[in-house]
Amino acid sequence: MSKKSKQDRKAGPGGTPATVALAASGVPFTVHSYAHDPAAASYGEEAAEALGVAPEQVFKTLLADVDGTLTVAVVPVSGSLDLKALAAAVGGKRATMADPAAAERSTGYVLGGISPLGQRKRLRTVVDASAQGRPTVCVSAGRRGLEVELAPADLVTLTGASIAPISRG
């Protein structure tokens, strides 16, 4: 299992904007760290394997452009984002994956480490409905090799997200 610490409440060394935001919120969470392999084919699947949890419990953070507006999609690593469903969930017509540089610039995170929490600019966010059936989910804590585990309801509240079926597979 990974190295973990209950309530990463310090903004000091090793803290990320995501863990700082979580600490400030007061919601319960657990930080999991693991040795990231730069050659990993999938950051999310690598995290699930390193943490010893089902891929359905680990969620990836993706950015899409919905009718010209950057939108965050949080979906299980075991599936893929349904762009049509995401557009419909936010009342849009067309969604495409966001330009990677725009995603990094807007969130303040690097690809493979984008967290839905503590982003530089708060973006419209949609969490896949499958998260609701789980006691906890894991999402990036703001850098590769660092995940945070929390209740799906807390993730939704802290990100101001809506919930919709936006994943396939």
C-alpha positions in Angstrom: 0.0 0.0 0.0 1.1 3.6 -0.4 2.4 5.9 2.2 -0.6 7.8 3.6 -1.3 10.4 6.1 -4.7 11.3 7.7 -5.7 14.9 7.3 -2.8 16.5 5.4 -3.5 19.8 7.2 -0.2 21.6 6.5 0.4 23.9 3.6 4.2 23.4 4.1 6.6 21.3 2.1 4.9 18.7 -0.1 1.5 20.5 0.1 -0.3 21.3 -3.2 -3.1 23.7 -3.9 -5.4 20.7 -3.7 -4.3 19.6 -0.3 -4.2 23.1 1.0 -7.8 23.6 -0.2 -8.9 20.4 1.5 -7.2 21.3 4.7 -8.9 24.7 4.8 -12.3 23.1 4.1 -12.2 20.8 7.1 -13.5 17.8 5.3 -12.0 14.4 6.1 -9.5 13.1 3.5 -6.5 10.9 3.2 -3.4 11.6 1.1 -1.8 8.6 -0.7 1.6 8.9 -2.3 3.4 6.5 -4.6 6.5 6.4 -6.8 5.3 7.6 -10.2 6.8 5.9 -13.2 7.3 8.4 -16.1 6.9 5.5 -18.6 3.4 4.6 -17.3 0.9 4.3 -20.1 -2.0 5.6 -18.0 -1.6 7.8 -14.9 -4.9 6.8 -13.5 -4.4 3.1 -13.9 -0.9 3.5 -12.4 -2.5 5.2 -9.4 -5.1 2.4 -8.9 -2.5 -0.3 -9.1 -0.1 1.5 -6.8 -2.8 2.2 -4.2 -4.2 -1.4 -4.5 -7.8 -0.2 -5.2 -10.2 -0.9 -8.0 -9.8 1.4 -11.1 -13.5 2.3 -10.6 -12.6 4.0 -7.3 -9.9 6.2 -8.9 -11.1 9.2 -10.9 -9.2 11.1 -13.5 -9.6 14.8 -14.1 -10.0 15.8 -17.7 -10.6 19.2 -19.3 -12.9 19.7 -22.2 -13.9 22.7 -24.3 -17.7 22.9 -24.3 -18.9 25.6 -26.7 -15.8 27.7 -26.0 -15.8 27.2 -22.2 -13.3 25.1 -20.4 -15.1 22.4 -18.4 -13.7 19.9 -15.9 -14.9 16.3 -16.2 -14.1 13.8 -13.3 -14.5 10.2 -14.5 -13.3 6.8 -13.4 -10.0 5.7 -14.8 -11.6 2.4 -15.8 -13.7 4.2 -18.5 -13.5 7.2 -20.9 -15.2 10.5 -21.1 -18.3 10.7 -23.2 -18.0 14.2 -24.7 -21.6 14.2 -26.0 -22.9 13.4 -22.5 -20.6 16.1 -21.0 -21.9 18.7 -23.4 -25.5 17.7 -22.6 -24.8 17.8 -18.8 -23.8 21.4 -19.0 -26.4 22.5 -21.5 -23.9 22.7 -24.3 -24.0 21.6 -27.9 -20.4 20.4 -28.7 -17.5 19.3 -26.6 -13.9 18.5 -27.5 -10.9 17.7 -25.4 -9.2 20.9 -24.3 -5.8 22.0 -25.6 -3.3 20.6 -23.1 -1.5 23.9 -22.7 -4.8 25.6 -22.0 -5.7 23.0 -19.4 -2.4 23.4 -17.6 -2.5 27.2 -17.7 -6.1 27.4 -16.4 -5.7 24.8 -13.6 -2.1 25.6 -12.5 -1.3 21.8 -12.7 0.6 19.7 -15.2 -1.0 16.9 -17.2 -1.2 13.7 -15.3 -1.4 15.7 -12.0 -4.5 17.9 -12.7 -6.7 17.9 -9.6 -10.3 19.0 -9.6 -9.5 20.7 -6.3 -7.5 23.9 -5.7 -7.4 24.9 -9.4 -6.0 28.4 -10.2 -9.4 29.3 -11.8 -12.7 27.7 -10.7 -14.2 26.0 -13.7 -17.5 24.4 -14.3 -17.1 20.8 -13.1 -19.1 17.6 -13.7 -18.5 14.5 -11.7 -19.5 11.2 -13.2 -22.7 9.7 -11.5 -20.8 6.5 -10.7 -19.0 8.3 -7.9 -22.2 8.4 -5.9 -22.3 4.7 -5.3 -18.9 4.7 -3.5 -18.0 5.6 0.1 -14.8 7.3 -1.1 -13.1 8.2 -4.4 -9.5 9.0 -5.2 -8.5 12.0 -7.4 -5.2 13.6 -8.1 -3.9 15.7 -5.3 -2.1 18.0 -7.7 1.0 16.2 -8.9 1.9 12.8 -10.4 2.3 10.2 -7.7 0.0 11.9 -5.2 -3.7 11.1 -4.8 -6.3 12.2 -2.3 -9.2 10.1 -1.1 -12.4 11.7 0.0 -16.2 11.2 0.0 -17.8 11.9 -3.3 -20.3 14.3 -1.7 -17.4 16.4 -0.4 -15.7 16.4 -3.8 -18.9 17.7 -5.4 -19.4 20.3 -2.7 -15.8 21.6 -2.8 -15.7 21.9 -6.6 -19.3 23.2 -7.0 -19.8 20.3 -9.4 -22.9 18.8 -10.9 -23.3 15.1 -11.2 -24.2 13.4 -14.4 -23.5 10.1 -16.3 -20.6 11.3 -18.4 -18.4 8.2 -18.7 -18.4 5.2 -21.0 -17.0 1.7 -20.3 
